[in-house]
C-alpha cells in the first residue's frame, strides 16, 4: 500500500506578502567617545608639567648669593676695614664680619654659622669651608675668594673643616635619600586610601605608620649598607625618616577622599615641586630667591635634611627643633584622616537611611 502526502503545497507562482505593520528596528546608538572626561584627565599631566617647570627652574636656573655669611680672620683695624670693603663691594651678596683667629673661624664654619672664613698671613691666603654643609655654597665661596686672593697676589689654600663622606663626594647623597623617602611616602598613600573604607580609623593610622616604617627601612638600607652614604647613627636616621614619611602618607590618606584623582598631583606639588626646591639639598636658601628661603624655614623636607645632615656630619649639634618641625607636620595629616573618616561615616549613614526609607515607601505602595 502506498502512502500519499495530502498536505497542500504552495504553487510556484504564489507571492509572499509583507505585513505593512512591521517597523524597521532602530539603529544602535553610537557610544560616546568621552572627550570631556579626557580633557579633564589631561589637565593632570599638564598641571604636573607646569608646576615642575615653574618651581624647579625658578629655584635652580640662576643661583646667586644674597647675604651669605662669611668672615675675615683678624681683629686688627685693617682686617675690619677689609671686611667692610668686601661687604660693600659684594652689593648684598655677602654678609661679612671679622673673627678673632683661625680656631674661631673653624668652629663657626663647623657649626654652619658661616659659609666660609678667609685668612691671610705668611704670604698665603686660607679659606675655611665645609663641603658637608653645602658643596655648592663651598664652591661659590671659593670662586668669590679666589678672585680676592688673586687681587692680593696671594696663593689660595682651601681647608675643608667638615668634609663630605668618601661615598658622597658631591654632598648631595642625603638629598637624593630625601627624594626616595618623599616618593615612597606619597606613593603609599594612594593604594592605602583605596583600602581605607574597609577598616576602622585606628587601623588606618596603624597602616600609615607601618607603610612609613617600611619606606624608611628601605631608604636607610640603600643609603647605608648598599652605598655607604650613611656610616653610623642608623637608629636616629631611621626614626627621623619614619616620622617624615608618616607625615606625608597621612596627609595623602586625609586628602584622598576629598581630592580623589587629584590627590597625586597635589602631593607632587607639596612634596616634590615645593619640597625638593626649598630643602637646601642642591642650593642653600642664601643662593635662591626669597620664596624658597621662606619655605625652608618651616617645610618638612628642609627639616628632615637638616636633621639627618646633622646626625651624619655634625653630631655634636642638636636636632630637637628639626624633630619638632617634623612632628608638627604629623598633626594636619592625623586631623585630616580623622575628619574625612567622620565625613565618610556620616555620608554612608545618610545613604543607608535614604535606602531604608525608599524600601518602606516601595513596600507601602505595593
DONULUM-912219 format. One record per residue (C-alpha): residue number from 1; x, y, z. Coordinates in Angstrom, 1 decimal. Layout:
<recs>
<rec resi="NUM" px="X" py="Y" pz="Z"/>
...
</recs>
This chain:
<recs>
<rec resi="1" px="0.0" py="0.0" pz="0.0"/>
<rec resi="2" px="1.3" py="3.4" pz="-0.9"/>
<rec resi="3" px="1.0" py="6.4" pz="1.4"/>
<rec resi="4" px="0.2" py="9.6" pz="-0.3"/>
<rec resi="5" px="1.1" py="13.1" pz="1.1"/>
<rec resi="6" px="-2.1" py="15.1" pz="1.1"/>
<rec resi="7" px="-0.5" py="18.3" pz="2.5"/>
<rec resi="8" px="-1.2" py="21.1" pz="0.1"/>
<rec resi="9" px="1.9" py="22.7" pz="-1.4"/>
<rec resi="10" px="2.3" py="26.3" pz="-2.4"/>
<rec resi="11" px="2.3" py="26.8" pz="-6.1"/>
<rec resi="12" px="5.4" py="28.1" pz="-7.7"/>
<rec resi="13" px="3.7" py="31.3" pz="-8.8"/>
<rec resi="14" px="2.3" py="32.2" pz="-5.4"/>
<rec resi="15" px="3.5" py="35.5" pz="-4.0"/>
<rec resi="16" px="4.5" py="36.3" pz="-0.4"/>
<rec resi="17" px="3.1" py="39.4" pz="1.3"/>
<rec resi="18" px="4.8" py="41.5" pz="3.8"/>
<rec resi="19" px="2.9" py="43.0" pz="6.7"/>
<rec resi="20" px="2.5" py="46.7" pz="6.5"/>
<rec resi="21" px="2.6" py="47.0" pz="10.3"/>
<rec resi="22" px="6.2" py="45.8" pz="10.6"/>
<rec resi="23" px="8.6" py="48.6" pz="11.6"/>
<rec resi="24" px="12.4" py="48.6" pz="11.0"/>
<rec resi="25" px="14.4" py="48.2" pz="14.2"/>
<rec resi="26" px="16.1" py="51.4" pz="15.4"/>
<rec resi="27" px="19.8" py="51.8" pz="14.7"/>
<rec resi="28" px="22.0" py="51.2" pz="17.8"/>
<rec resi="29" px="23.1" py="54.4" pz="19.5"/>
<rec resi="30" px="26.7" py="55.3" pz="19.0"/>
<rec resi="31" px="28.8" py="55.2" pz="22.2"/>
<rec resi="32" px="30.1" py="58.5" pz="23.5"/>
<rec resi="33" px="33.8" py="59.0" pz="23.0"/>
<rec resi="34" px="34.2" py="60.8" pz="26.3"/>
<rec resi="35" px="36.0" py="63.9" pz="25.1"/>
<rec resi="36" px="35.1" py="65.9" pz="28.1"/>
<rec resi="37" px="36.4" py="63.3" pz="30.5"/>
<rec resi="38" px="39.6" py="63.0" pz="28.5"/>
<rec resi="39" px="40.1" py="66.8" pz="28.6"/>
<rec resi="40" px="39.7" py="66.9" pz="32.4"/>
<rec resi="41" px="42.0" py="63.9" pz="32.9"/>
<rec resi="42" px="44.7" py="65.5" pz="30.7"/>
<rec resi="43" px="44.7" py="68.5" pz="33.0"/>
<rec resi="44" px="46.7" py="66.4" pz="35.4"/>
<rec resi="45" px="49.8" py="65.8" pz="33.3"/>
<rec resi="46" px="49.6" py="69.4" pz="32.1"/>
<rec resi="47" px="49.4" py="70.6" pz="35.7"/>
<rec resi="48" px="52.4" py="68.5" pz="36.7"/>
<rec resi="49" px="54.5" py="69.8" pz="33.7"/>
<rec resi="50" px="53.7" py="73.4" pz="34.7"/>
<rec resi="51" px="54.5" py="73.1" pz="38.4"/>
<rec resi="52" px="57.7" py="71.1" pz="37.9"/>
<rec resi="53" px="58.9" py="73.6" pz="35.3"/>
<rec resi="54" px="57.9" py="76.7" pz="37.3"/>
<rec resi="55" px="59.4" py="75.7" pz="40.6"/>
<rec resi="56" px="62.4" py="73.7" pz="39.5"/>
<rec resi="57" px="63.6" py="76.4" pz="37.0"/>
<rec resi="58" px="62.5" py="79.1" pz="39.4"/>
<rec resi="59" px="64.7" py="77.7" pz="42.2"/>
<rec resi="60" px="67.7" py="76.4" pz="40.3"/>
<rec resi="61" px="68.1" py="78.2" pz="36.9"/>
<rec resi="62" px="70.1" py="81.2" pz="38.2"/>
<rec resi="63" px="71.5" py="80.7" pz="41.7"/>
<rec resi="64" px="73.0" py="83.9" pz="43.1"/>
<rec resi="65" px="74.3" py="84.6" pz="46.6"/>
<rec resi="66" px="72.5" py="87.0" pz="48.9"/>
<rec resi="67" px="73.6" py="87.7" pz="52.4"/>
<rec resi="68" px="75.8" py="84.7" pz="52.6"/>
<rec resi="69" px="77.5" py="84.8" pz="55.9"/>
<rec resi="70" px="81.3" py="84.8" pz="55.7"/>
<rec resi="71" px="84.1" py="86.1" pz="57.9"/>
<rec resi="72" px="87.6" py="87.7" pz="57.7"/>
<rec resi="73" px="90.1" py="86.3" pz="60.2"/>
<rec resi="74" px="91.8" py="89.0" pz="62.3"/>
<rec resi="75" px="90.9" py="91.6" pz="64.9"/>
<rec resi="76" px="93.0" py="94.5" pz="63.6"/>
<rec resi="77" px="91.6" py="97.7" pz="62.2"/>
<rec resi="78" px="93.0" py="96.7" pz="58.8"/>
<rec resi="79" px="91.0" py="93.4" pz="58.9"/>
<rec resi="80" px="87.8" py="95.3" pz="59.9"/>
<rec resi="81" px="88.3" py="97.8" pz="57.0"/>
<rec resi="82" px="88.9" py="94.9" pz="54.6"/>
<rec resi="83" px="85.8" py="93.1" pz="55.8"/>
<rec resi="84" px="83.6" py="96.2" pz="55.4"/>
<rec resi="85" px="85.0" py="96.9" pz="52.0"/>
<rec resi="86" px="84.4" py="93.3" pz="50.9"/>
<rec resi="87" px="80.8" py="93.6" pz="52.1"/>
<rec resi="88" px="80.2" py="96.9" pz="50.3"/>
<rec resi="89" px="81.6" py="95.7" pz="47.1"/>
<rec resi="90" px="79.5" py="92.5" pz="47.1"/>
<rec resi="91" px="76.3" py="94.5" pz="46.7"/>
<rec resi="92" px="74.3" py="92.4" pz="49.2"/>
<rec resi="93" px="75.7" py="89.1" pz="48.1"/>
<rec resi="94" px="77.8" py="88.7" pz="51.3"/>
<rec resi="95" px="77.4" py="89.4" pz="55.0"/>
<rec resi="96" px="80.9" py="89.9" pz="56.2"/>
<rec resi="97" px="82.2" py="90.0" pz="59.8"/>
<rec resi="98" px="85.5" py="89.5" pz="61.5"/>
<rec resi="99" px="86.6" py="86.7" pz="63.8"/>
<rec resi="100" px="89.5" py="86.7" pz="66.2"/>
<rec resi="101" px="91.5" py="83.8" pz="65.0"/>
<rec resi="102" px="91.6" py="80.7" pz="62.8"/>
<rec resi="103" px="90.3" py="78.5" pz="65.7"/>
<rec resi="104" px="87.1" py="80.6" pz="65.9"/>
<rec resi="105" px="86.8" py="80.6" pz="62.2"/>
<rec resi="106" px="87.0" py="76.8" pz="62.0"/>
<rec resi="107" px="84.4" py="76.5" pz="64.9"/>
<rec resi="108" px="81.9" py="78.8" pz="63.2"/>
<rec resi="109" px="82.2" py="77.1" pz="59.9"/>
<rec resi="110" px="81.9" py="73.7" pz="61.5"/>
<rec resi="111" px="78.7" py="74.8" pz="63.2"/>
<rec resi="112" px="77.3" py="76.0" pz="59.9"/>
<rec resi="113" px="77.1" py="79.6" pz="61.1"/>
<rec resi="114" px="79.5" py="80.7" pz="58.4"/>
<rec resi="115" px="79.7" py="79.5" pz="54.8"/>
<rec resi="116" px="83.4" py="80.4" pz="54.7"/>
<rec resi="117" px="86.1" py="82.3" pz="56.5"/>
<rec resi="118" px="89.1" py="84.0" pz="54.9"/>
<rec resi="119" px="92.5" py="84.4" pz="56.5"/>
<rec resi="120" px="95.8" py="85.9" pz="55.2"/>
<rec resi="121" px="99.2" py="85.7" pz="56.6"/>
<rec resi="122" px="102.8" py="84.4" pz="56.0"/>
<rec resi="123" px="102.4" py="85.2" pz="52.3"/>
<rec resi="124" px="99.4" py="83.0" pz="51.7"/>
<rec resi="125" px="95.6" py="83.0" pz="52.0"/>
<rec resi="126" px="93.5" py="80.3" pz="53.5"/>
<rec resi="127" px="89.8" py="79.8" pz="53.0"/>
<rec resi="128" px="87.9" py="77.7" pz="55.6"/>
<rec resi="129" px="84.8" py="75.9" pz="54.2"/>
<rec resi="130" px="82.6" py="72.9" pz="54.9"/>
<rec resi="131" px="81.6" py="70.8" pz="52.0"/>
<rec resi="132" px="79.4" py="68.7" pz="54.2"/>
<rec resi="133" px="77.2" py="71.8" pz="55.0"/>
<rec resi="134" px="76.7" py="72.5" pz="51.2"/>
<rec resi="135" px="79.0" py="71.6" pz="48.4"/>
<rec resi="136" px="77.5" py="74.3" pz="46.1"/>
<rec resi="137" px="77.9" py="77.1" pz="48.8"/>
<rec resi="138" px="81.5" py="76.0" pz="49.3"/>
<rec resi="139" px="82.2" py="76.2" pz="45.6"/>
<rec resi="140" px="80.6" py="79.6" pz="45.3"/>
<rec resi="141" px="82.7" py="80.8" pz="48.2"/>
<rec resi="142" px="85.8" py="79.5" pz="46.6"/>
<rec resi="143" px="85.1" py="81.4" pz="43.4"/>
<rec resi="144" px="84.5" py="84.6" pz="45.3"/>
<rec resi="145" px="87.6" py="84.5" pz="47.5"/>
<rec resi="146" px="89.8" py="83.1" pz="44.7"/>
<rec resi="147" px="89.3" py="86.5" pz="43.0"/>
<rec resi="148" px="90.1" py="88.3" pz="46.3"/>
<rec resi="149" px="93.3" py="86.3" pz="46.7"/>
<rec resi="150" px="94.3" py="86.9" pz="43.1"/>
<rec resi="151" px="93.9" py="90.7" pz="43.6"/>
<rec resi="152" px="96.1" py="90.5" pz="46.7"/>
<rec resi="153" px="98.6" py="88.4" pz="44.7"/>
<rec resi="154" px="98.4" py="85.5" pz="47.2"/>
<rec resi="155" px="98.1" py="81.8" pz="46.6"/>
<rec resi="156" px="94.8" py="80.4" pz="48.0"/>
<rec resi="157" px="94.7" py="77.3" pz="50.2"/>
<rec resi="158" px="91.4" py="75.5" pz="50.9"/>
<rec resi="159" px="90.8" py="73.9" pz="54.2"/>
<rec resi="160" px="87.6" py="71.8" pz="54.4"/>
<rec resi="161" px="86.7" py="71.9" pz="58.1"/>
<rec resi="162" px="83.9" py="69.3" pz="57.8"/>
<rec resi="163" px="84.3" py="67.3" pz="54.5"/>
<rec resi="164" px="81.7" py="65.1" pz="52.9"/>
<rec resi="165" px="81.9" py="61.3" pz="53.3"/>
<rec resi="166" px="84.1" py="59.2" pz="51.0"/>
<rec resi="167" px="81.0" py="57.7" pz="49.3"/>
<rec resi="168" px="79.2" py="61.1" pz="49.0"/>
<rec resi="169" px="81.8" py="63.2" pz="47.2"/>
<rec resi="170" px="79.1" py="65.7" pz="45.9"/>
<rec resi="171" px="77.5" py="66.1" pz="49.2"/>
<rec resi="172" px="74.1" py="65.5" pz="47.7"/>
<rec resi="173" px="73.6" py="61.9" pz="48.7"/>
<rec resi="174" px="71.3" py="62.8" pz="51.6"/>
<rec resi="175" px="69.2" py="65.0" pz="49.3"/>
<rec resi="176" px="68.6" py="62.0" pz="47.0"/>
<rec resi="177" px="67.7" py="60.0" pz="50.0"/>
<rec resi="178" px="65.1" py="62.7" pz="50.7"/>
<rec resi="179" px="63.7" py="62.2" pz="47.2"/>
<rec resi="180" px="63.3" py="58.4" pz="47.8"/>
<rec resi="181" px="61.6" py="58.9" pz="51.1"/>
<rec resi="182" px="59.2" py="61.5" pz="49.7"/>
<rec resi="183" px="58.1" py="59.5" pz="46.7"/>
<rec resi="184" px="57.7" py="56.4" pz="48.9"/>
<rec resi="185" px="55.6" py="58.3" pz="51.3"/>
<rec resi="186" px="53.1" py="59.9" pz="49.0"/>
<rec resi="187" px="53.0" py="56.8" pz="46.6"/>
<rec resi="188" px="52.0" py="54.7" pz="49.6"/>
<rec resi="189" px="49.0" py="56.9" pz="50.4"/>
<rec resi="190" px="47.1" py="56.2" pz="47.1"/>
<rec resi="191" px="46.8" py="52.4" pz="47.4"/>
<rec resi="192" px="46.2" py="52.6" pz="51.1"/>
<rec resi="193" px="43.4" py="55.2" pz="50.5"/>
<rec resi="194" px="41.6" py="52.7" pz="48.3"/>
<rec resi="195" px="41.6" py="50.2" pz="51.2"/>
<rec resi="196" px="40.7" py="52.6" pz="54.0"/>
<rec resi="197" px="36.9" py="52.3" pz="53.5"/>
<rec resi="198" px="37.1" py="48.6" pz="54.7"/>
<rec resi="199" px="38.8" py="49.2" pz="58.0"/>
<rec resi="200" px="38.3" py="51.3" pz="61.1"/>
<rec resi="201" px="40.0" py="54.5" pz="62.0"/>
<rec resi="202" px="42.7" py="53.1" pz="64.3"/>
<rec resi="203" px="43.6" py="50.5" pz="61.7"/>
<rec resi="204" px="44.0" py="53.3" pz="59.1"/>
<rec resi="205" px="46.5" py="55.1" pz="61.4"/>
<rec resi="206" px="48.4" py="51.9" pz="62.1"/>
<rec resi="207" px="48.6" py="51.0" pz="58.3"/>
<rec resi="208" px="50.0" py="54.5" pz="57.6"/>
<rec resi="209" px="52.6" py="54.1" pz="60.3"/>
<rec resi="210" px="53.6" py="50.6" pz="59.1"/>
<rec resi="211" px="53.9" py="51.8" pz="55.5"/>
<rec resi="212" px="56.1" py="54.7" pz="56.6"/>
<rec resi="213" px="58.3" py="52.3" pz="58.6"/>
<rec resi="214" px="58.8" py="50.1" pz="55.5"/>
<rec resi="215" px="59.7" py="53.1" pz="53.4"/>
<rec resi="216" px="62.1" py="54.4" pz="56.0"/>
<rec resi="217" px="63.7" py="51.0" pz="56.3"/>
<rec resi="218" px="64.2" py="50.6" pz="52.6"/>
<rec resi="219" px="65.7" py="54.1" pz="52.2"/>
<rec resi="220" px="68.1" py="53.7" pz="55.1"/>
<rec resi="221" px="69.3" py="50.3" pz="54.0"/>
<rec resi="222" px="70.0" py="51.6" pz="50.5"/>
<rec resi="223" px="71.8" py="54.7" pz="51.8"/>
<rec resi="224" px="73.7" py="52.7" pz="54.4"/>
<rec resi="225" px="74.8" py="49.2" pz="53.7"/>
<rec resi="226" px="74.3" py="49.4" pz="50.0"/>
<rec resi="227" px="76.0" py="52.6" pz="49.1"/>
<rec resi="228" px="77.8" py="53.7" pz="52.3"/>
<rec resi="229" px="76.5" py="57.3" pz="52.3"/>
<rec resi="230" px="75.4" py="56.7" pz="55.9"/>
<rec resi="231" px="78.0" py="55.0" pz="58.1"/>
<rec resi="232" px="76.6" py="55.5" pz="61.7"/>
<rec resi="233" px="73.6" py="56.7" pz="63.7"/>
<rec resi="234" px="71.2" py="54.4" pz="61.8"/>
<rec resi="235" px="68.6" py="54.4" pz="64.5"/>
<rec resi="236" px="68.3" py="58.1" pz="64.7"/>
<rec resi="237" px="68.2" py="58.5" pz="61.0"/>
<rec resi="238" px="65.6" py="55.7" pz="60.7"/>
<rec resi="239" px="63.3" py="57.4" pz="63.3"/>
<rec resi="240" px="63.7" py="60.8" pz="61.6"/>
<rec resi="241" px="62.9" py="59.2" pz="58.3"/>
<rec resi="242" px="59.9" py="57.3" pz="59.7"/>
<rec resi="243" px="58.4" py="60.5" pz="61.1"/>
<rec resi="244" px="58.9" py="62.3" pz="57.9"/>
<rec resi="245" px="57.4" py="59.6" pz="55.7"/>
<rec resi="246" px="54.5" py="59.1" pz="58.1"/>
<rec resi="247" px="53.6" py="62.8" pz="57.8"/>
<rec resi="248" px="53.4" py="62.6" pz="54.0"/>
<rec resi="249" px="51.4" py="59.3" pz="54.0"/>
<rec resi="250" px="48.9" py="60.6" pz="56.5"/>
<rec resi="251" px="48.3" py="63.8" pz="54.5"/>
<rec resi="252" px="47.8" py="61.7" pz="51.4"/>
<rec resi="253" px="45.3" py="59.5" pz="53.2"/>
<rec resi="254" px="43.4" py="62.5" pz="54.5"/>
<rec resi="255" px="43.3" py="64.3" pz="51.2"/>
<rec resi="256" px="42.3" py="61.4" pz="49.0"/>
<rec resi="257" px="38.6" py="61.3" pz="50.0"/>
<rec resi="258" px="38.4" py="65.0" pz="49.1"/>
<rec resi="259" px="40.6" py="65.2" pz="46.0"/>
<rec resi="260" px="40.3" py="61.7" pz="44.5"/>
<rec resi="261" px="42.3" py="61.5" pz="41.3"/>
<rec resi="262" px="43.8" py="64.9" pz="42.0"/>
<rec resi="263" px="45.5" py="63.6" pz="45.2"/>
<rec resi="264" px="48.7" py="62.6" pz="43.5"/>
<rec resi="265" px="49.2" py="66.0" pz="41.6"/>
<rec resi="266" px="48.6" py="67.9" pz="44.9"/>
<rec resi="267" px="51.0" py="65.7" pz="46.8"/>
<rec resi="268" px="53.6" py="66.2" pz="43.9"/>
<rec resi="269" px="53.2" py="69.9" pz="44.3"/>
<rec resi="270" px="53.7" py="69.9" pz="48.0"/>
<rec resi="271" px="56.4" py="67.2" pz="48.4"/>
<rec resi="272" px="58.3" py="67.4" pz="45.1"/>
<rec resi="273" px="57.9" py="70.8" pz="43.5"/>
<rec resi="274" px="58.0" py="72.9" pz="46.7"/>
<rec resi="275" px="59.7" py="70.4" pz="49.0"/>
<rec resi="276" px="62.9" py="69.5" pz="47.0"/>
<rec resi="277" px="63.5" py="73.0" pz="45.8"/>
<rec resi="278" px="63.3" py="74.5" pz="49.3"/>
<rec resi="279" px="65.1" py="71.7" pz="51.2"/>
<rec resi="280" px="68.6" py="73.2" pz="50.7"/>
<rec resi="281" px="69.9" py="69.9" pz="49.2"/>
<rec resi="282" px="71.1" py="71.4" pz="45.9"/>
<rec resi="283" px="71.4" py="75.1" pz="46.8"/>
<rec resi="284" px="71.1" py="76.7" pz="50.2"/>
<rec resi="285" px="68.4" py="79.3" pz="50.7"/>
<rec resi="286" px="71.0" py="82.1" pz="50.5"/>
<rec resi="287" px="71.6" py="81.1" pz="46.9"/>
<rec resi="288" px="67.9" py="81.1" pz="45.9"/>
<rec resi="289" px="65.0" py="83.6" pz="45.5"/>
<rec resi="290" px="63.5" py="84.6" pz="48.9"/>
<rec resi="291" px="60.3" py="82.5" pz="48.3"/>
<rec resi="292" px="62.3" py="79.3" pz="48.7"/>
<rec resi="293" px="64.2" py="80.6" pz="51.7"/>
<rec resi="294" px="60.9" py="81.3" pz="53.4"/>
<rec resi="295" px="59.7" py="77.7" pz="52.7"/>
<rec resi="296" px="63.0" py="76.4" pz="54.0"/>
<rec resi="297" px="62.2" py="77.8" pz="57.4"/>
<rec resi="298" px="59.2" py="75.5" pz="58.0"/>
<rec resi="299" px="58.8" py="72.9" pz="55.3"/>
<rec resi="300" px="59.2" py="69.3" pz="56.3"/>
<rec resi="301" px="61.8" py="68.3" pz="53.7"/>
<rec resi="302" px="64.2" py="71.0" pz="54.9"/>
<rec resi="303" px="63.7" py="69.9" pz="58.5"/>
<rec resi="304" px="64.5" py="66.3" pz="57.6"/>
<rec resi="305" px="67.5" py="67.2" pz="55.6"/>
<rec resi="306" px="69.0" py="69.5" pz="58.2"/>
<rec resi="307" px="68.4" py="66.8" pz="60.9"/>
<rec resi="308" px="70.0" py="64.0" pz="59.0"/>
<rec resi="309" px="72.8" py="66.1" pz="57.8"/>
<rec resi="310" px="73.4" py="67.0" pz="61.5"/>
<rec resi="311" px="73.4" py="63.3" pz="62.5"/>
<rec resi="312" px="75.8" py="62.3" pz="59.8"/>
<rec resi="313" px="78.3" py="65.2" pz="59.7"/>
<rec resi="314" px="77.6" py="67.4" pz="62.8"/>
<rec resi="315" px="76.7" py="65.0" pz="65.6"/>
<rec resi="316" px="77.6" py="67.5" pz="68.4"/>
<rec resi="317" px="74.7" py="69.7" pz="67.3"/>
<rec resi="318" px="71.1" py="69.4" pz="68.4"/>
<rec resi="319" px="68.3" py="68.2" pz="66.1"/>
<rec resi="320" px="65.4" py="68.9" pz="68.6"/>
<rec resi="321" px="63.9" py="71.8" pz="66.5"/>
<rec resi="322" px="64.1" py="69.8" pz="63.3"/>
<rec resi="323" px="62.3" py="66.8" pz="65.0"/>
<rec resi="324" px="59.7" py="69.2" pz="66.4"/>
<rec resi="325" px="59.0" py="70.6" pz="62.9"/>
<rec resi="326" px="58.5" py="67.0" pz="61.6"/>
<rec resi="327" px="56.2" py="66.2" pz="64.4"/>
<rec resi="328" px="54.1" py="69.3" pz="63.8"/>
<rec resi="329" px="53.7" py="68.1" pz="60.2"/>
<rec resi="330" px="52.0" py="65.0" pz="61.5"/>
<rec resi="331" px="49.2" py="66.9" pz="63.1"/>
<rec resi="332" px="47.4" py="68.1" pz="59.9"/>
<rec resi="333" px="47.7" py="64.6" pz="58.5"/>
<rec resi="334" px="46.2" py="62.9" pz="61.5"/>
<rec resi="335" px="43.4" py="65.5" pz="61.7"/>
<rec resi="336" px="42.6" py="65.1" pz="58.0"/>
<rec resi="337" px="42.3" py="61.4" pz="58.4"/>
<rec resi="338" px="40.0" py="61.7" pz="61.4"/>
<rec resi="339" px="37.8" py="64.4" pz="59.7"/>
<rec resi="340" px="37.5" py="62.6" pz="56.4"/>
<rec resi="341" px="36.7" py="59.3" pz="58.2"/>
<rec resi="342" px="33.9" py="61.0" pz="60.2"/>
<rec resi="343" px="32.7" py="62.6" pz="56.9"/>
<rec resi="344" px="32.6" py="59.3" pz="55.1"/>
<rec resi="345" px="30.8" py="57.6" pz="58.0"/>
<rec resi="346" px="28.2" py="60.3" pz="58.1"/>
<rec resi="347" px="27.7" py="60.1" pz="54.3"/>
<rec resi="348" px="27.3" py="56.3" pz="54.5"/>
<rec resi="349" px="24.8" py="56.6" pz="57.3"/>
<rec resi="350" px="22.7" py="59.1" pz="55.4"/>
<rec resi="351" px="22.8" py="56.9" pz="52.2"/>
<rec resi="352" px="21.7" py="53.9" pz="54.3"/>
<rec resi="353" px="18.8" py="55.9" pz="55.8"/>
<rec resi="354" px="17.7" py="57.0" pz="52.4"/>
<rec resi="355" px="17.8" py="53.4" pz="51.2"/>
<rec resi="356" px="15.7" py="52.3" pz="54.1"/>
<rec resi="357" px="13.1" py="55.0" pz="53.6"/>
<rec resi="358" px="12.9" py="54.1" pz="49.9"/>
<rec resi="359" px="12.3" py="50.4" pz="50.8"/>
<rec resi="360" px="9.5" py="51.3" pz="53.2"/>
<rec resi="361" px="7.9" py="53.6" pz="50.5"/>
<rec resi="362" px="8.0" py="50.8" pz="47.9"/>
<rec resi="363" px="6.5" py="48.3" pz="50.4"/>
<rec resi="364" px="3.6" py="50.7" pz="51.2"/>
<rec resi="365" px="3.0" py="51.3" pz="47.5"/>
<rec resi="366" px="2.8" py="47.6" pz="46.8"/>
</recs>
